[in-house]
């Protein structure tokens, strides 16, 4: 959909919420839920060995993606190049990326991939990684980032449609990757897909904590599940 929205993105001269979260970029609105366009989940890296999956882009990622797209459009870059830059700059941006890298290094994923650190996945070795959100566009409920509940993805017709039309198709193109779900809402969907024989349980790092700084149970959950997480990585990426 980038071509549809690129002219409006190029016109932006400010990137506050009111500049982006408005009718111009709105994809869906019902009751207290709104979904908006964002330009950073429109490419798939089919060479990836690791597939990290969030619920939906938050405001931080969304604003970075818009700024990146605007800059690329002003500089007359190729649209495919812009979309890659949007993904590279915005994927799990902020403290979440730092926490994610720390946990993955602690699970020796960097060694399995012959990297110094999983930081490289977000920098000079990003051909090894694909990142996405189950719902590719940012969702806001009562004007706040959607957290995967109220409603749950699987309880919402519109969210299930997005899931089938976007995420399921991405999974088809990445059949043998190690899938790392960020949070219980993502795990619930993966469990459904396992039951549907669309993915294998052994390729899913189930029990991996959501890396958000707002997840107060992150460190405890990580320590409780660490032994099993190490085993999954070791056996799947042998």
NORLINVEN-V354379 format. One record per helix or strand. SS is the DSSP state (a for helix, b for strand). FROM is the first residue (numbers start at 1). TO is the last residue. Records with the same first field share a line. If there is no record, write none. Layout:
# NORLINVEN-V354379
SS = FROM-TO + FROM-TO
This chain:
# NORLINVEN-V354379
a = 2-11 + 17-20 + 23-25 + 59-74 + 79-90 + 95-106 + 109-112 + 118-122 + 126-128 + 153-155 + 157-173 + 184-195 + 201-203 + 218-236
b = 26-30 + 33-36 + 50-56 + 129-135 + 139-141 + 144-145 + 178-181 + 204-204
